[in-house]
């Protein structure tokens, strides 16, 4: 990701995130809503199980399977 951001240096808008991290946006994008703006509900229906599975991997993959990137061999 860093090489891509470096290649776009000066062509992206930089914003400060909630933890003082740098966030990038396309120039001319609509302004961000205020922090107290209520987000409308979204209908995910068919995909909600997969999209929300991050909080419970067992819903998608067996619970005894190690997380991606971790090896059980040493």
C-alpha positions in Angstrom: 0.0 0.0 0.0 2.8 2.4 0.8 4.3 2.4 -2.7 0.8 3.2 -4.2 0.3 6.1 -1.7 3.8 7.4 -2.5 3.0 7.3 -6.2 -0.1 9.3 -5.6 1.6 11.8 -3.3 0.2 15.3 -3.8 -2.8 14.0 -5.7 -4.8 12.8 -2.7 -6.4 14.8 0.1 -5.0 14.0 3.5 -7.3 13.9 6.6 -6.6 13.2 10.2 -8.3 10.1 11.7 -9.7 9.7 15.2 -6.4 8.3 16.5 -4.3 10.9 14.7 -3.6 8.5 11.8 -3.4 9.9 8.3 -6.4 9.0 6.1 -6.5 9.6 2.4 -9.4 10.7 0.2 -9.9 11.6 -3.5 -9.8 15.3 -4.3 -13.2 16.9 -4.7 -15.1 14.2 -2.7 -18.2 15.3 -0.8 -17.4 16.6 2.6 -17.5 14.2 5.5 -20.6 14.3 7.7 -20.2 15.5 11.2 -19.4 12.9 13.9 -22.9 13.0 15.4 -24.6 12.1 12.1 -26.7 9.0 12.5 -26.0 6.4 9.8 -29.0 5.0 8.0 -29.7 1.2 8.4 -28.4 -1.0 5.7 -30.0 -4.1 4.3 -27.4 -6.8 3.9 -29.6 -9.8 3.8 -27.9 -12.4 1.7 -24.4 -11.3 2.6 -24.7 -10.3 6.3 -23.5 -13.7 7.6 -20.2 -13.4 5.8 -19.7 -9.7 6.3 -20.3 -9.9 10.0 -18.4 -13.2 10.5 -15.3 -11.3 11.6 -16.7 -11.3 15.1 -17.2 -15.1 15.1 -15.0 -17.0 12.7 -16.8 -20.2 13.5 -19.7 -19.1 11.4 -17.6 -19.4 8.3 -14.6 -21.6 9.0 -14.1 -24.4 11.5 -13.1 -23.0 14.9 -10.0 -25.2 15.2 -8.5 -23.7 12.0 -5.8 -21.2 12.9 -6.2 -17.6 11.7 -4.7 -16.8 8.3 -1.0 -16.1 8.4 -0.4 -18.2 11.5 1.3 -21.5 11.2 0.9 -24.4 13.5 4.4 -25.7 12.6 7.5 -24.4 14.4 
